[in-house]
Amino acid sequence: MKTVTITADSNELNALLEEAVDEDVVVRAKDGKEFLLSAIDEFDVEAFATSRNVRLMSLLNERSKQTNTVSLGEVRRQLDDCRASFQTE
């Protein structure tokens, strides 16, 4: 992702940015290409960057294929066993 700071005082561009605060704006170029102008915050930037992390997405994809699960009761039992072993040491 590339970040560009607008330094020129363009009324048309600034008006589009103001509109994008309230709703997404599709900008169509003369050649017909379309672009989405959308207001974002730091979380949106981080989420986008995370989704582009190939290693993480691969890991999550593999994890989503796992069929083995552990019930909440089993997790609680394991935690209780772990706590008990620390208390006896």
C-alpha atoms as one frame of an Amber mdcrd trajectory, in Angstrom:
protein
   0.000   0.000   0.000   1.237   3.443  -0.821   0.403   6.571   1.175   0.307
   9.908  -0.647  -0.072  13.247   1.105  -2.079  15.814  -0.830  -0.217  19.121
  -0.741  -1.851  20.965  -3.644  -4.954  23.013  -2.885  -7.377  21.292  -5.268
 -10.996  22.169  -4.511 -12.326  19.196  -6.496 -10.027  16.704  -4.792 -10.695
  18.133  -1.339 -14.452  17.950  -2.000 -14.091  14.269  -2.930 -12.118  13.607
   0.247 -14.823  15.299   2.316 -17.500  13.154   0.637 -15.452  10.014   1.346
 -15.658  10.770   5.080 -19.393   9.990   5.025 -19.568   7.350   2.285 -17.331
   5.497  -0.149 -16.811   7.306  -3.450 -16.123   5.585  -6.773 -13.914   7.746
  -8.981 -14.005   6.972 -12.708 -11.079   8.079 -14.894 -11.447   9.200 -18.508
 -10.282   5.770 -19.689 -13.041   4.049 -17.672 -10.858   2.700 -14.867 -12.544
   2.965 -11.484 -11.057   3.621  -8.083 -12.550   3.505  -4.611 -12.016   6.457
  -2.304 -12.827   5.509   1.270 -12.049   7.042   4.656  -9.960   4.694   6.791
  -8.426   4.666  10.245  -5.329   2.989  11.710  -7.213  -0.278  12.285  -8.235
  -0.412   8.609  -4.628   0.119   7.536  -3.408  -2.612   9.884  -6.152  -5.030
   8.781  -5.299  -4.428   5.127  -1.584  -4.929   5.743  -2.293  -8.102   7.726
  -4.429  -9.501   4.916  -1.469  -9.002   2.569   0.835 -11.054   4.842   1.228
 -14.203   2.747   2.786 -16.284   5.552   0.042 -15.387   8.028  -2.758 -15.983
   5.522  -1.215 -19.363   4.645  -1.040 -20.305   8.327  -4.641 -19.251   8.911
  -5.763 -21.169   5.836  -4.065 -24.333   7.096  -5.481 -23.849  10.599  -8.987
 -23.450   9.183  -8.715 -26.916   7.622  -8.073 -28.593  10.974 -10.945 -30.783
  12.093  -9.690 -31.689  15.571 -11.279 -29.584  18.256 -11.012 -29.362  22.022
 -14.136 -28.754  24.046 -14.310 -25.926  26.548 -14.671 -28.512  29.311 -11.453
 -30.207  28.217  -9.602 -26.884  28.145 -10.823 -26.099  31.665  -9.736 -29.565
  32.881  -6.273 -29.068  31.353  -5.965 -25.631  32.960  -7.054 -27.014  36.323
  -4.460 -29.808  36.015  -1.793 -27.263  35.098  -2.691 -25.006  38.027  -2.678
 -27.969  40.396   0.805 -29.018  39.261   2.143 -25.491  39.904   0.581 -25.362
  43.363   2.208 -28.638  44.432   5.698 -27.542  43.344
